[in-house]
């Protein structure tokens, strides 16, 4: 609540909205703003964890949205359990990316988009926000497509189902009570567990599931280009750009400070566990249900999966899958819309907090409500090019994710921003390799979506070989990425001082000074964006000429 706002504290930190300072009023507990005592004993630590739980769970379960349902069930229906291993490979990638943004949120008190503007200039800030806005708007459309498919399977009017879902999504956020929204979101997180009963009822062979979870292989009968595109889709649906913007802003809005970062990391691990369990369950039970059936290898959409489960495994699994799809689409639409509203609120200096009522933050809630209304309306509009919009989501996600991750990596090496919380050498090395691989996969995805007929197995193999060599070279040079050596004061800082360190106000920050490694990364980013932009432009010209 704003009555807990301390003006003195606000002047010493970069927090942009006074509603972001005060009690932590989580769904499962409260931590008083003046409570600075140590967490001694298991019960005390558990109570603290319950109060902190939320950001990691919501961002991860929100990632298992309508698009994820389609991607994971496509892998299971078309290739069985042979791609389960991709999920375990993504675990460290998920953790590293999301741990960096939660650290940025807790230490700086400033959202991801605003930090990009302040440290890299208005051009890059505008690029990030505009690209995020377009991508998120299209992603929300896919959430309502998922809702439409699920209600159609359940025999409910798609118009009624989409409209009702939109009202619920807006009502849950528009109460002006942060705790109320978080309780709603955590209820949806619990609802995602309905995938487990489906797994139990279909009971896929556990020996095969366990083997394929740890055995790296490609489907024997699959075409390399199609399999690679599906693997890239799994990466893209599991690691989405909106997650970075959402979690950083949500951590700030929940008023989590550096002393609670350790608890927030546990929250993140719980969220990752739910993502992997849900994704693995979908791949496994879809593989078992469609094995030997005429539809095997012929995925259509999540609605077709529900129909197949109902036909081959019984009506109840089909109903539960449809309900899980609605649950996932609702939390996905809410989280993606919030990430957009938070980002615009940050950049435009609007009041942007779930602690505020709509009348007190008109711009913030206006963006949120408009995204929901327009997206739901598009899905219900006869003749709307929903297939084209889905392809646009894939292309924009491919362009934005590597660039967003580059900025994340550079910000986490900016000592003026993170002080004693900057990345270590090992984190930089691992993250540098991740970013380089994401760029490589993004180029393949962008090219395949825009020019499917020209993206042959030879082209994909060439990009993979050349990109892997480039990734190794870039990763080795990323360990020294930090904008400067850690100061002696920060290097010797004690744990208590570290837990209380916050980024100073934005106007007090020294100008950003990029190291040589940082400049190389920015050059790589420019080249990548030119290449991706060139592909898009070439496709537009090709379509214009042919038509």
N, C-alpha and C positions, 0 to 999 in steps of 0.2 A: 504494500500500500504506500502511497506517496507520503503519508504522514510520518513515515520513518526516514524520510530523506534528510540527510545531513549536509547542509550547504558547504561546510568546511571540507568534508571529504570529497565532495564533487569538484572543488577547485583544485584538489591535489591529484586528480585522476582524469582520464580522457573520456569518462562516461558521458554520452551525448544526451541521454534522456533521464531526468531525475527519477522516473519510475523504476529505473534499473538499479537503484540503491535502496536497500531495506531488508526486511526479513526474507528468508528463503521459505516460501510457502508452497512446498511441493505437494503432490497428490497424496503422498503417504507420510508426511511429517513436516514439521516446522523447525527452523533454526533461527533463533533471534539474532538480530543484526549485531548486538553487543556481545554475543556469545563467542569469546575467543579462547575458551578453556581447552585443554587437551582432551582428546578422545581416548579415555582410559577404560579398558574392560570391553569384553565382547558385546555386551548389551548396548553400551553407549555407541560403539562403532556401528553396530547394526542399525540403531535408530538414525544415525547420521546418514548411512547409506540409503535407507528408505526415504529420507527427506530429499536426498540428492537425485535418486533414480528418476529418469524421465528423458533427458535429452538423447542419450545414447540409444535407449530402447526405441524411442519414437522415430529417430532418424533412420535406424536400421530396419525396423519393421515397415516403416513407410516406404523403404526402398523395395520391399517385396510387394510391389503394387501390380496394377493390371498388366503393365508391360512385362514385368518379371514373370507373372503367371503364364503369359503367352510364351516367353522364351524358354523357361524351364520345362514346361509341358511339351513344347516342340522338340526339345532335346530328348525327352523320354519317349515320345511317340515315334519319332523318326529314327533314333539311334540307340534306344534302350538305355542302359545305365552306363554306357561306355564313356560318357563325358562327366561323370560324377567327380572325377579328380580335379576338375577346374575349380570347384568350390573351395577345396582346401588350399589351393594355390592362391586364391583371392583373399583368404583370411588375413595374412600379414599386410597385404595391400590396403584392405579396408581399415585395419587398425592404424596403420601409419598415417594415412590421410586424415582420418577423423580425429586421431589423437592430436595432430598438429592444430586443427581448427579449434578443438576444445581448449587447448592451451592458449591459443591466440585470444579466444573469447574471454576466458577467465582472467588473463593477465592484462589485456588492453581495455576491455569494456567497450570496444568499438567493432562494428560489424565488418565483415570481409570486404564488401564493396567499398566502404569508406576508407579502409586502410589502403586499398589499391589506388584510390584517387590521391590520397595524401602522400604516398611514398613513390608512386610511379607516374603521376600526372593525370590530368583530366581525360586525355585521349584513351588511355588504357582503362581508366575507371568507367568511361562512357561505353567503351567496347564491351567490358565485362557485364555491365548492367543491362545494356540493350540486348546482347546475346542471351543473357540469362532470362530476361523478360520474354523474349520470343520462344525460347526453348521451353520454359515453364508453362507458358500459355498452351503450347501444343501438347505438352505432356499431360496437362489437366484434361485436355480433350480425350486423350487415350484412356484416362481414368474413367470418364463417363461412358466411353465405349464399352469398357469392361463392365460397368454397372448395367448398361443396357443389355448386354449379352446374358448376364446372370439373371436379371429379372425376366427376360424372355424365356429362359429355360424353366424358371419357376412358375411360368404361366401368368405372370403379372404384366400388365401393360407397361411397355418400356417408357412411355411418356410419363406415366405416374411414378414409376421407379426412379427415373432420372430426376424428375422434379422434386420428389420427396427427399432423395439423397442430397440434392443441392441445398434444400432448406435446412436439413440437419447439419450439413457441413458449415453453413453460415451461422446457424444458431449456436453451435458449439463454441465458435470463436467469438461471437459478438456479445458475450455476457459481461465483458469487462472484468472478469475474474480469472486470473491465471490458473489458480488451483482447479477451478471447475473444468477448464479446457484440458488440463493435464490428466485429470481423472477420466475424462472422456477418451483421451488418446490412449491411456494405459489400458482402458477397458477394451479398446480395439486391438491393442497389442496382445492381450490375453485371448481375444477372439481368433487371432491367427493360429492358435494352437489346435483349432478344429481340423487342421490338416493331418494331425497325428492319428485321430480315429480313422480317417480314410486310409492311411497307411496300414493300420492294424487290420482293418476289414479286408483289404485287398491282399495283405501279407505277401509282398514280393520276396523272392528268395534272398535271405539275409547273407548267405555266403557270397553270392554274386554281387550284392550291394557293397559289402565290405571290401571285396577284391577291387571293384572298379573305383571305389573311393580313393584307393592308394596306388593303383596301377595306372601310370600315365600311358595312354594309348589313343589312337584315333579309330573311329569305326571302320571296320574292314571293308564294308560294302559302300561306304560313303564317298562321294566325290570331294576331293580335297578342297576345292574352292567353296563349296557349300558348307562343309564342316567348319572350315576356318571362319567363315562369316558367322556361323552360329556361335563358335567360341568367342568371337569378338562381341557378338550380341550379348552373351552371358557376362562378359567383362563390363560392357556398357550399361547393362541393366543393373548390375551389382554395384558399380561405382559411378554414381551420377553426379553431375556438377552441382545440382541444387542442394545436395547433402552438405557440401562445404559451407555454403552460405547459410543454410538453415541451422546447422548445429552451432556454429559460432554465435549467431544472433540469439538462438534459443538459450544457450548457456548464459549469455549476458542478461536476457530478459528474466531468467530464473534467479539472477543475482548471485551466481556462483563465482567465488573468488579463488585465487591460487591455492589457498589452504585446503580446498576441497577437490583439487585436481585428481588426487589419488582415488577418491571415491567415484569421481566421474569416469575415470578409466575403467573401473569395475562395471559401472553402468554400460559403458561402451562394449565391453567384452560380453555382457549378457545379451545385448542387442545383436552382436555379431553371431553369437551362438544360435539365437532364434532365426536369423536369416539363413544360416547354413542348414539348420534342421528343417526349416520350411522348404527351402530350395531342394534339398536332397530328397525329402519326402515326395515332392511333386514329380521329380524326375523318376523316382523309383516306382511309385504306384501307377504313374502313367505308362511306364515301360511295361509293367506287369499286366495292366489291363488291356493294352493294345497288342501285346505279343501274339503273333500268329493270326491277327485279325486283318480284315481287308483294309482298314484305315491305317495300319502300321506304315510309317514312312510317308504318310499323306496328311500332315498337319494342316488344319485350316485356321482355327482360332480357339480361344479359351471356351467359347460356347460349344464348339464341336467336341472339346475334351469332356465337358460336363455331360453332353449327350452320350458319348462313348462310355463314360464311367457308369451312367445310368443303365445303358444297354447291356454291358458285359459284367459289371460288378454289383448291380442292384441300384434301385432308386435312391436309397439313403446316401450312398457315397456321392452320387450326382448332385443331390440337394446340398449336402455339406460342402462340396466343392464350390457350388454357386454362391452359397452364403460366405465362404471364405474369400471368394473373388470380390463380393460386395464390400466386405470388411476391409480388404486390402486396398481397394480403389478409393474408399472413403478416407482412410487415413493418409493414403498417398496424395489425394487431391488437397486435403487440409494442409499437409506439410509442405507440398510444393508451392501452394498459394502463399503460405506464410513466408517462405523463403524469399519470394518476390517482394511481398509487402515490406518485410524487414529491410531488404537491400535498398529499395527505393526510399524508405524512410530514413535510412542511414545517409544516403548520398544527398538527398534533398533537404536534410535537417528537419524532417517532420517528426512529430511525436509518434513513436512506434513501439508500443508495448501492449501485451495482453492484460497488463494490470490496469490499463485505461479503458474506459467505456467508449463506444463508438462516437458519442457526442464530443469526447475530449481528444480524439485522434481520428478526425474525419478522413484525412488523406490515407492513413495506414489502412483503415478498415474499408475505405472506398476502393482501393486497389484490390484488396482481398475479395470483396463481394463482386466486383466487376469481373474478375477472372473466373469466378465460379459461374456467374450468370451467363457470361458470353460462351464459355466452354460447354455448359449444359445445353445452351440454345443451339450451338453448332451441331451437336450430336443429334438433336431432335429436328434439325432442318432437313427437309426432304432434298435429296440430291447433293448433299454436302460431300465434298471429296475427302472422305475420311481416310481412304487408303493413301492418298497423297500426303495428308497431314501426318500420318504415321511414318512415312518415309522421311518427311521433313524433320521429325523428331530425331530419327537416327542420324541424319546428316549434321544437324546443329549440335547434337550431343558429341559427335565425333570432333567437331571443331572446337567446342568450348572446353571439354574436359582437360586436354593437355595444357591449354593456356591457363586455366584456373589452377591447375596443379603447379605450374611453373611459378605463378605469383605466390601460391601458398609456400612453396619451398623457399623463395627469396625472402618472404616476410618472416619466416621462422629462423632466418639467419641474420636478421636485422637487430643488432643489439640495442639500438635506440627504442625499438618496439618491444622486445621481449626481455631485455636485460639478462638476468641469470637463467632465464628459461629458454635461451636459444638452443637450436639443434646441436647435437654432438656430431663428431666426424662420422660415426657409424650410421646414424640416422640419415645424414646427408648422402652417404654412399648408396644406401638402400633406396632412398627416395629418388635420387638421380637416375638410378637404373629403372625405377618404376615409370618415371616421367618419360624417359626415352622410349620405353616399350609402348607406353600409351600413345605417343606420337606416331610410332610405326603402325600400331593397330588402327589408329584413327585414320591414317592415310589410306589403308586398305579398305576400311569401312566406307569412307567418303567416296573413294573411287568406285567401289562396287555398287553403291546405291545410285550414284550418278551415271555410271557407265557399266551396267551389269554385263552387257554383251562383250565388252573389251577386257573385263577383269578375268583373265584366264588363270589357270593353276600356275603357269610359268611366271606370270606377273606377280602373283602372290608370293611364290617361292623366292623370287628375286628380292622383293621388298623385305621378306623375313630374314634372308641371309644378310643383305646389306644393312638392314636396320639393327640386327643383333650386334653386328660389329660396331656400328655407330653407338649403340646403347652402352656397350662395354667401355668404349673410349670416353664417352661423356660421364658415365658413372664414376670412373677413376678420377676425373678432374673435379668432381663435385664435393669431395670431402673438405676442401678448403674454401667452400663457398661463402662462409660467413663474411659480412661486410667489414669486419675488422677482428683482430684477435680479442678474445674475451678480456675485458679489463681486469686488473688485479683485484679491484674492489668486488666485482661480480664473481670472479673465480674463487675468492676466499669467503664469500658470503655464507653465513650460517643458515640452517634450515628454517629457523623462525623468521629471519629477515627475508629469506627467499619466498616463504609463503605469504608474506605481506607486501611483496614488491608489486607495484602496479605501474603500467605505462603512464608517464606524465601527460598533461593535456596536449592536444595536437599542436597547438600554437607554440608549445615549448620544445617540441622535438627538433633536433638538428636536421638539416637537409640530408636526404638519403644519399649515401655514397656507395655506389656499386663497386664491388671488387671485380677483378678481371674475370673470374669464373661467372659472376652474376651477369656481366656484360655479354659473355659468350652465350649464356642461357637466353638472354633477351634477343640476341641475334638469331639463335635457333628458333625462338618463338616467332619472330618476324618472318623468317624464311618459311616456316611451317604454315603460317597464316596466308602468306602469299601463294603457296602451293595449293592449299585448300580453297582459297578464294579463286584461284585460276581454274581449278577443276569445276567449281560451281558456275563460273562465268562461261567456260567452254560448253558446259551442258546446256546453259540457257541459249547460247548461240546456236548449238546443234538443233535444239528443239524449234527455235525460231525459223531456221533454214528449212527443216523438214516439213514444218507445218505452214 
